[in-house]
Amino acid sequence: MKRRLLSVGAAFLAVAASVLVFVKPADAAVGLHVEGRHIVEANGQPFVMRGVNHPHVWYTGETDSFADVKALGANTVRVVLGTGKRWGPSTDVADVISLCKQNRLICVLEVHDTTGYGEEGAAASLDEAVDYWISQKSALVGQENYVVINIGNEPIGNVNAGQWTAATTAAITKMRANGFEHLLMVDGPNWGQDWQYVMRDNAQAILDADSRHNTVLSIHMYAVFNTAAAITNYLDRFEDNGWPLVIGEFGWRFNANEVDHETILAESQARGLGYLGWSWSGNTDPVLDMATSFDPARLTTWGERIFNGANGIRATAREATIFGGGPSPTATVTPTVSPTVSPTPTDPPSPTPTSGTRSCTAAYRIVGQWPGGFQGEIRITAGSAPISGWTVAWALASGQAVNQAWNATVTTSGSAVAARNVSYNGSLGPGAGTVIGFLGSWSGTNPVPPLTCTAT
């Protein structure tokens, strides 16, 4: 009887063990993963990407950029890599991941060679991109808490965009067949902008193709998304269907026909969507650089806006809990690290000066000009004592007007213009500065006016 009881007990334990084995779903995620339409960490904590793109493959020596974007508040960096077909090959994946982890950044790694495939003759296919990831597998396995694999950047151009669905399905399937358990990211066709709605209309098929059910879709928003309606209509479709989405690239409205970045930032925050702005520095067209020559002390208008503006990175980024769950190091950044970085909205106000007089100076620059319009920039710098607020005033020339502004509240009365600080950039330490930007119109001449700066 004892032997029989032991046998029955053993059989019971075997059955129980088999139940424990088989109740675990086949698609159980490891590390960063998708739940519904959101990204969460392995511990179930939501993670919303707030970061920038860094063109690593073309500037492999700019490794300080990882620390610099972290100091400005980013929690994610999307790193440009190459397979060797067009750029690279990037064989330093382990080093890149190490840089991300050292700086407490989630790493989105992307292959850029696929850009515009089908229209760009030199582009790599998604299948070739997967072969690259397989070649780098030893550096990637075990990094699922820290790394997202963006299989291929903007993998189909505008020619035969319909091929995107089959190519993307095959790429995801091949990644999983080769043992990758990471969160996968896939860009839309039409050079990432999906203006023919191939990704939007086939999103569910793509998500279903992933045996791990751990894929996030990525839209790149540029000139196709130049109105609030175009942006919200697209995002509504994904939200209504519960599809996971991030804005993997976007620029800013440097002229009237470009992307409506203000709506993107506001809608991303309202909907809990991740965003990654293009790009830190090094663009052939520097209007999209956030930092001049990779220098965090020389933020451009775009850099000031995305890092320090409303719904921007400093105000909304939360560090991944895998790095310890504490506050982001940005809370302790001082102006000696980056003189042009404005304090976060949660920073305490600057102390009342014990010596010196509150003062500020302002410098006006025309960033770009075209017939009838221009983009202006004003740099405000505190004097020898800290200030808690500032107002810059100037007079418009005949035919000039200010039509849109950011990083300041701008009012006009006749030809008189006054630009006042907003909540996040009024407090400046001695010698620290901030930059505001605006779009204007002109006729006749477009002179640079004298400015007055008043500090409080």
Disulfide bonds with the S-S distance in Angstrom:
Cys100-Cys107 2.08
Cys360-Cys453 2.00
